[in-house]
Amino acid sequence: MDMVETESQVSLSDSDVVERVRAGESGLFELLMRRYNQRLFRLIRSVHADDLEAEDILQDTWLKHSNTWPSLREDPASQPG
């Protein structure tokens, strides 16, 4: 099922979405994925010539970062980057 941004979600800045995800609204992480999926795929694809490999890397990237959100809620200052 495709997620379409609601009118209220469209008005949310990326930083607002990040803050709300960090506050516990983990479902909004998908909103960031929808906003940046194509750009990130194109970037990965520019480095890796194989579409399947690029898709695997993209999926791994999203999975890795979706798993970091709970730890960001605990102490964002202690996270790298």
Beta strands, then each sheet from edge to edge (+ up, - down):
end
